């Protein structure tokens, strides 16, 4: 029988993915990955099957590695800010 990951490790992964998603310099990528991370963990939260939870957790860990590499590349070649990102004085 497969033991699902602990609640603490799931929450830690969730916060790490949110932090990494916020590190994108591009507004569109940043908002997309924040939304996608929240949706992924909402479905994980509602899951009751231990095997399915373990599988989803493993997928999220692999996705975090890709997310970190993508964020690093996006920081190097970020580009200019959009009108939505400008702060009002």
FENSUL-V760712 format. One record per residue. N is the residue number from 1. SS is DSSP state (H for helix, E for strand, L for the rest). BURIAL is # if it has 16 or more other ideal C-beta (glycine too) atoms within 10 Angstrom, else .. Layout:
n:ss:burial
N:SS:BURIAL
N:SS:BURIAL
This chain:
n:ss:burial
1:L:.
2:L:.
3:L:.
4:L:#
5:L:#
6:L:.
7:H:.
8:H:.
9:H:.
10:H:#
11:H:.
12:H:.
13:H:#
14:H:#
15:H:.
16:H:#
17:H:#
18:H:.
19:H:.
20:H:#
21:H:#
22:H:.
23:L:#
24:L:#
25:L:#
26:L:#
27:H:.
28:H:.
29:H:#
30:H:#
31:H:.
32:H:.
33:H:#
34:H:#
35:H:.
36:H:.
37:H:#
38:H:.
39:H:.
40:H:#
41:H:#
42:H:.
43:H:.
44:H:#
45:H:.
46:H:.
47:L:.
48:L:.
49:L:.
50:H:.
51:H:.
52:H:.
53:H:#
54:H:.
55:H:.
56:H:#
57:H:#
58:H:.
59:H:.
60:H:#
61:H:.
62:H:.
63:H:#
64:H:#
65:H:.
66:H:.
67:H:#
68:H:.
69:H:.
70:H:#
71:H:#
72:H:.
73:H:.
74:H:#
75:H:.
76:H:.
77:L:.
78:L:.
79:L:.
80:L:.
81:L:.
82:L:.
83:H:.
84:H:.
85:H:.
86:L:.
87:L:.
88:L:.
89:L:.
